[in-house]
Amino acid sequence: MNDAILQRFDLKDRTVVITGGGGALCGAMADALGTMGVKVAVLDLSPEKAELRVQAITRSGGTARAFGCDVLDAAQLRQCCDAITELWGAPNLLINGAGGNDPRGSTSVEFEEPAKEGATAQSFFDLDPAGFRHVFDLNFMGTFLATQTFSRGMVARGRGSIVNISSMSAFMPLTKVAAYSAAKAAVSNFTQWLAVHFSHAGVRVNALAPGFFMTEQLRFLHIDAKTGELLPRARQVIAHTPMGRYGEPDDLIGTLVWLLSDASSFVTGVVVPVDGGFSSYSI
């Protein structure tokens, strides 16, 4: 009985595409899946970061290849898909991890106040439309285009699993990060829509919603660059996270494996918080 249960989590010999695979969170996912016998295609805008991740996987005995790829370039995505398919066959699994924030799409204050002479804060009215669009495109359009490219083989075979990366900002829009909150809400909505659309094709679509993980992309909002101390916003985060800490990349792995594997064969269209209780806590 126990062996049968464990077998449902087995991902050996499947092929996963991970966009943003050179980053901290998706890099940890790539490492973990590599140790499980999954063939890992690491896609990243930075070929150097992708290659470093692949080297780490292969040193641990895994199988991986690096691909420099801009997820907003449909032609590049198709080229990567063709190369992966020729190498290992059409992917079975997709993790849409490419994303991030941009200071141009964030305010520097939590609340809009009447303008004061000499004020230097970046208000809602100062947001750069190009920066806002960049954040939305990177998080949502990157997910859409990659899914459109890599899910075609899954639908043709009648089997596959897609995991998108949403955020706490999709559940409750966080102050300051206007563009990021809007983009991640779109990712969550798209996850549910696509889960229904693909439900008769045997392809499941779910999402992870990480809480606060101290990545480089979060650092500019949470750490004082001069002192290295937590900024007031960071102290608020810890105070509202019942487990009292930031997440570590490995904290995502258990939920990820469950969503990718047959252990969640009747689960589709869900957005799972991995947040130390942040989304459950109120005062």
CORKAMO-V381055 format. One record per backbone hydrogen bond with DSSP energy under -1.0 kcal/mol. NH is the residue of the N-H (numbers start at 1). CO is the residue of the C=O. E is the energy in kcal/mol with one decimal. If there is no record, write none. Layout:
nh = (NH NH)
co = (CO CO)
e = (E E)
This chain:
nh = (5 6 7 9 10 13 14 16 17 18 19 21 23 27 28 29 30 31 32 33 34 35 37 38 39 40 41 42 43 44 50 51 52 53 54 55 56 57 58 59 60 61 62 65 67 69 73 77 78 79 80 81 82 83 84 85 86 87 88 89 92 93 94 95 96 97 105 106 107 108 119 126 127 128 132 133 134 135 136 137 138 139 140 141 142 144 145 146 147 148 149 150 151 155 156 157 158 159 160 161 162 163 164 165 166 168 170 171 172 177 178 179 181 182 183 184 185 186 187 188 189 190 191 192 193 194 195 196 197 198 199 201 203 204 206 207 208 209 211 215 219 221 223 224 228 231 235 236 237 238 239 240 241 243 244 247 251 252 253 256 257 258 259 260 261 263 264 265 267 269 272 274 278 280)
co = (1 2 3 6 7 37 11 39 93 41 95 43 20 23 24 25 26 27 28 29 30 31 34 33 14 63 16 65 18 67 46 47 48 49 50 51 52 53 54 55 56 58 57 40 42 44 70 73 74 75 76 77 78 79 80 81 82 83 84 85 15 15 161 17 163 95 102 103 176 122 116 123 124 104 128 129 130 131 132 133 134 135 136 136 137 140 141 142 143 144 145 146 147 151 152 153 154 154 202 92 204 94 206 96 208 210 167 168 168 175 176 105 177 178 179 180 181 182 183 184 185 186 187 188 189 190 191 192 193 194 196 198 198 160 162 270 164 272 274 213 215 218 219 229 224 222 231 232 233 234 235 236 238 276 241 212 248 249 250 252 253 254 255 256 257 8 261 262 264 205 207 209 275 277)
e = (-1.8 -2.5 -2.2 -1.6 -1.3 -2.5 -1.9 -2.7 -1.9 -2.6 -2.3 -2.3 -1.9 -1.4 -1.7 -1.6 -2.5 -2.5 -2.4 -2.6 -2.2 -1.7 -1.4 -2.1 -2.9 -2.5 -2.9 -2.8 -2.5 -2.0 -2.1 -2.4 -2.3 -1.9 -2.2 -2.5 -1.8 -2.0 -2.8 -2.2 -1.0 -1.7 -2.5 -2.1 -2.6 -2.4 -2.2 -2.1 -2.2 -2.2 -2.4 -2.4 -2.6 -2.2 -2.7 -2.6 -2.3 -1.7 -3.2 -1.5 -1.8 -2.4 -1.9 -3.0 -2.2 -1.4 -2.6 -1.5 -2.3 -2.3 -2.1 -1.3 -1.1 -1.6 -2.7 -2.7 -2.1 -2.0 -2.1 -3.0 -2.7 -2.1 -2.7 -1.1 -2.1 -2.7 -3.1 -1.9 -2.1 -2.5 -1.7 -2.9 -2.1 -2.5 -2.0 -1.8 -1.5 -1.9 -1.2 -1.7 -2.6 -2.9 -2.8 -1.1 -3.6 -1.2 -1.5 -1.0 -2.3 -1.6 -2.1 -2.0 -2.4 -2.1 -2.5 -2.5 -2.0 -1.6 -1.8 -2.2 -2.2 -2.7 -2.3 -1.8 -2.5 -3.1 -2.0 -1.7 -2.3 -2.8 -1.0 -1.4 -1.5 -2.3 -2.6 -2.2 -2.5 -3.0 -2.4 -2.3 -1.5 -1.7 -2.5 -2.8 -3.0 -2.5 -2.0 -2.0 -2.0 -2.3 -2.1 -1.5 -1.2 -1.7 -2.9 -3.1 -2.4 -1.7 -1.1 -2.1 -2.8 -2.0 -2.3 -2.4 -2.1 -1.1 -1.4 -1.6 -2.2 -3.0 -2.9 -2.2 -1.4 -1.4)
